[in-house]
Amino acid sequence: QHSWPEQATRAPPGFSGSAQMQRSVFRRDASVRVNGWRASIVVLAISAVMLLCGKSIVGEMLHHTRNIGWRTSSNYESLVNDRHAQQLFPARMRGAIVMAVEALPQTFSVLSEEVAEFSRNVSRTIAVDSRARPFEPVVLGYYVDHEGSHSLDQLMRTELLSRDHLMTLIIIQPTKMRGDWNGVNSLLQEF
C-alpha cells in the first residue's frame, strides 16, 4: 500500500473539502450589495436558460400567437376593385416593373428628346427581345405610343410625369406567366 503525505490530502486553508470549495465560487464578495448580487445571478440564470432553450422557447411562443380579430369590411374599395379585377382578368399577372427616369441635376426637366428616345428604345427592345417576348409585356410611358383613345393618352401622360417635370415613369406590365425571369432580368440590367 502506498500512502500519500499528509499535506497532499489536506484541503487548503479556509476550505474543508470539495463542497466548501464549490460554495466559495458562489460566495458574495463583501463589496457587492446583496440585491445587486442576486440580480446578477438571476440574469445569468435567465441568460443560460435562453441560450440553451431559446430555439424551443421562440417556437413555442410563435405557436401560441393569436390574431387580433380584425376584419376588413367586404365593401372596402380596394377589396371590391380586387374582386372586379379577378372576375374580369382571372389569369392576369400581379405586379409590374417600374422604371423611374429622373432629370440630371444640371437639367430642368425630363421633357427632352433624350428621355423620349430612351423611353422608345425601352419599348422597342421589350417588344422584340426574345427574353421578354414570352411574357407579352405592355409598356406604358410618357413618350411611349399607346393604343387607344386620346383621353387615355392624356391620362397616361399626366399620371406618368411628376408635377415638377423632374421624373417620369416607364411601366412594364407582363400579361403572361411564361418565360425565364433570369433572362428578363439580364435584359433589364442592360438599361
C-alpha positions in Angstrom: 0.0 0.0 0.0 1.1 3.4 -0.8 0.4 6.3 1.5 0.4 9.9 0.5 2.0 12.6 2.5 -0.3 14.4 4.9 -0.1 17.8 3.1 -1.2 16.4 -0.3 -4.6 15.2 1.1 -5.2 18.3 3.3 -7.5 21.0 2.0 -6.1 24.5 1.5 -6.7 26.9 4.4 -10.3 28.1 4.7 -11.7 25.0 2.8 -13.0 21.9 4.4 -13.3 19.9 1.2 -14.8 20.0 -2.3 -18.3 21.1 -1.1 -16.6 24.0 0.7 -14.7 24.9 -2.5 -17.9 24.7 -4.6 -19.7 27.1 -2.2 -16.9 29.6 -2.3 -17.3 30.1 -6.1 -20.8 31.4 -5.4 -19.8 33.3 -2.3 -20.5 37.0 -2.5 -17.7 39.5 -2.1 -18.2 41.9 0.8 -18.0 44.9 -1.6 -21.0 43.7 -3.7 -24.5 44.6 -2.4 -26.9 41.8 -1.7 -29.6 42.9 -4.2 -27.1 43.6 -6.9 -25.6 40.1 -6.4 -29.0 38.4 -6.5 -30.0 40.4 -9.6 -26.8 39.3 -11.4 -27.4 35.7 -10.5 -30.9 35.9 -11.8 -29.8 37.5 -15.1 -27.1 34.8 -15.5 -29.6 32.0 -14.9 -32.1 33.5 -17.3 -29.4 34.0 -19.9 -28.3 30.4 -19.5 -31.8 29.1 -20.0 -32.4 31.3 -23.1 -29.1 30.2 -24.5 -29.8 26.5 -24.0 -33.6 26.6 -24.8 -34.0 29.7 -26.9 -34.9 27.9 -30.1 -37.7 25.9 -28.5 -38.9 28.9 -26.5 -39.4 31.0 -29.6 -41.1 28.2 -31.5 -43.5 27.7 -28.6 -44.2 31.4 -28.3 -44.9 31.6 -32.1 -47.1 28.5 -31.9 -49.4 30.2 -29.4 -49.9 33.5 -31.0 -53.4 34.7 -31.8 -54.8 37.1 -34.3 -56.4 40.3 -33.2 -59.7 39.6 -34.8 -59.6 42.4 -37.4 -62.0 42.0 -40.3 -61.9 44.4 -43.2 -65.3 45.4 -44.5 -66.3 43.5 -47.6 -67.4 46.8 -49.1 -63.9 48.3 -48.7 -63.0 49.9 -52.1 -59.7 48.1 -52.7 -61.3 44.7 -52.0 -64.2 45.5 -54.3 -61.7 46.5 -57.0 -59.7 43.4 -56.5 -62.8 41.2 -56.9 -63.7 43.0 -60.1 -60.2 42.6 -61.5 -60.3 38.8 -60.6 -63.6 38.4 -62.4 -62.5 40.3 -65.5 -58.9 39.1 -65.6 -58.6 35.8 -63.7 -55.2 34.9 -65.2 -53.6 38.3 -65.0 -50.1 38.9 -63.8 -49.8 40.6 -60.5 -47.0 43.1 -60.3 -45.2 45.3 -62.8 -41.7 46.6 -63.4 -41.5 50.4 -62.8 -38.5 52.3 -64.2 -38.1 55.8 -62.9 -36.3 58.2 -65.2 -35.1 61.2 -63.3 -33.7 64.5 -64.7 -30.0 65.1 -64.1 -29.1 67.9 -61.6 -28.0 70.3 -64.4 -31.2 69.7 -66.4 -34.6 71.3 -65.7 -37.0 68.6 -66.9 -37.4 65.1 -68.3 -39.3 66.5 -71.2 -36.4 66.2 -73.6 -35.6 64.3 -76.7 -33.0 62.2 -74.9 -35.7 60.9 -72.5 -38.1 60.4 -75.3 -35.6 58.3 -77.3 -34.7 56.3 -74.2 -38.4 55.5 -73.5 -39.0 54.5 -77.1 -35.9 52.3 -77.0 -37.1 50.5 -73.9 -40.5 50.0 -75.5 -39.0 48.7 -78.8 -36.4 46.4 -77.1 -39.1 44.9 -74.8 -41.3 44.2 -77.7 -38.7 42.4 -79.9 -36.3 40.8 -77.4 -36.7 37.0 -77.2 -36.1 37.1 -73.4 -39.2 39.3 -72.8 -41.5 38.3 -75.7 -42.9 35.1 -73.9 -44.3 37.4 -71.1 -46.2 39.5 -73.7 -45.5 42.7 -71.8 -47.3 46.0 -72.2 -45.1 49.1 -71.9 -46.5 52.4 -70.7 -44.7 55.7 -70.6 -45.0 59.4 -71.2 -43.2 59.1 -74.6 -44.4 55.6 -75.4 -47.2 55.4 -78.1 -50.4 54.0 -76.6 -53.1 52.2 -78.4 -56.5 53.6 -77.6 -58.3 56.9 -77.4 -56.8 60.4 -77.0 -58.3 60.7 -73.5 -56.4 57.6 -72.3 -53.3 59.0 -73.9 -53.7 62.3 -71.9 -54.5 60.4 -68.7 -51.3 58.3 -69.1 -49.2 61.4 -69.8 -50.4 63.2 -66.7 -50.1 60.2 -64.4 -46.6 59.2 -65.5 -45.0 62.6 -65.2 -44.2 64.3 -61.9 -45.7 67.7 -61.3 -42.3 69.4 -61.3 -41.4 67.5 -64.6 -38.2 66.1 -63.0 -39.3 62.5 -63.1 -41.3 60.2 -65.4 -42.1 56.5 -65.2 -41.9 53.7 -67.6 -44.2 50.8 -66.6 -43.6 47.3 -68.0 -46.6 45.0 -67.2 -46.3 41.3 -68.2 -49.6 39.8 -69.3 -48.5 36.1 -69.4 -46.7 34.0 -66.8 -44.3 32.4 -69.3 -40.6 32.8 -69.9 -37.4 32.9 -68.0 -37.2 35.5 -65.2 -33.4 35.5 -65.2 -33.3 36.3 -68.9 -35.7 39.2 -68.5 -33.6 40.4 -65.5 -30.5 40.4 -67.6 -32.3 42.4 -70.3 -33.5 45.0 -67.8 -29.9 45.3 -66.5 -28.9 46.4 -69.9 -30.9 49.6 -69.5 
